[in-house]
Amino acid sequence: MGTFQELTSIEAVKELYLTQPASVLYISSPGCAVCASLFPQIEPIFAAHPEFRAGRVDLTDVPQIAGEFSVFTVPVVLLFVKGKEVHREARIVPIEPLKRKVEQIGQFVLTMD
């Protein structure tokens, strides 16, 4: 899919990661300068990996997300394979290591079926 879908409920978030072979969840909040600068850097990574279904959620719109995923700071990038969290990056996200991890997981997901 590649494009990040705006998620506005905990149900939509669960549907994203529980029903897909691979997914990414980007958690941010308004007024977060790091969140605003990170998103344009990670969006092209997932646009190049259509095997991931991508979702974006605002912590202030869906506060339950903090408890559901033990989120203590933003931004958070969560990668899931078949409903299981397999990788997490928070606050300061190094782009090149994230790209490599996405490529590894993407290759794994493509060979699963």
C-alpha positions in Angstrom: 0.0 0.0 0.0 2.7 2.4 0.9 0.6 5.4 1.8 -0.1 6.1 5.5 -3.8 5.9 6.4 -5.0 8.2 9.2 -6.4 6.1 12.0 -8.8 7.7 14.5 -9.8 4.9 16.8 -8.3 2.0 18.7 -10.4 -0.3 16.6 -8.9 1.0 13.4 -5.4 0.6 14.8 -6.1 -3.0 15.8 -7.6 -3.7 12.4 -4.4 -2.4 10.8 -1.9 -4.6 12.6 -4.0 -7.7 13.4 -5.3 -8.4 9.8 -2.2 -7.7 7.7 0.9 -9.8 7.0 3.1 -6.7 7.6 2.2 -3.3 8.9 3.7 -0.1 10.3 2.1 2.2 12.9 3.5 5.7 13.3 2.4 7.4 16.5 2.8 11.1 16.9 1.3 14.2 18.6 0.6 17.7 17.5 3.2 20.2 18.4 6.0 17.6 18.4 8.8 19.0 16.3 10.6 15.6 16.1 7.3 14.0 14.9 6.9 16.7 12.2 10.4 16.3 10.9 10.6 12.5 11.1 7.4 11.6 9.2 8.6 13.0 5.8 11.7 10.9 6.2 10.0 7.6 6.9 7.0 8.0 4.5 9.1 7.3 1.3 10.6 4.2 3.0 7.2 2.6 3.3 6.0 3.9 -0.1 8.8 1.8 -1.5 7.6 -1.3 0.4 4.0 -2.0 -0.5 4.1 -5.2 1.5 3.6 -3.0 4.6 0.2 -1.6 5.3 0.9 1.8 6.9 -1.1 3.7 9.5 -0.6 7.0 11.3 -2.3 7.8 14.6 -2.3 11.0 16.7 -1.9 10.3 20.4 -4.3 13.1 21.3 -7.0 11.6 19.1 -6.6 8.1 20.4 -5.1 8.3 23.9 -5.8 4.6 24.5 -2.9 3.9 22.2 -0.4 4.9 24.9 -1.6 2.0 27.2 -2.1 -0.5 24.4 1.5 -0.2 23.2 3.3 1.2 26.3 4.0 4.5 24.6 5.9 6.9 26.8 7.2 9.4 24.2 6.6 10.3 20.6 7.2 9.7 17.8 7.1 5.9 17.8 7.5 3.6 14.8 6.1 0.1 15.3 6.6 -2.7 12.8 4.3 -5.7 13.0 4.3 -9.1 11.3 1.1 -11.1 11.5 -0.1 -9.1 14.5 3.1 -9.3 16.5 5.3 -6.3 17.2 8.7 -7.2 15.7 10.5 -3.8 15.9 10.1 -0.5 17.7 11.9 2.9 17.4 11.0 5.8 19.6 11.9 9.5 19.8 15.2 9.6 17.8 14.8 7.2 14.9 18.0 6.5 12.8 16.8 6.4 9.2 19.4 4.1 7.6 19.0 1.3 10.3 15.2 1.6 10.0 15.5 1.2 6.2 17.6 -1.9 6.6 15.1 -3.4 9.1 12.2 -2.6 6.8 13.9 -4.3 3.9 14.7 -7.4 6.1 11.2 -7.7 7.4 9.8 -7.0 3.9 11.8 -9.8 2.4 10.7 -12.2 5.1 7.1 -11.3 4.6 7.3 -11.8 0.9 8.7 -15.3 1.3 6.1 -16.3 4.0 3.4 -17.4 1.5 
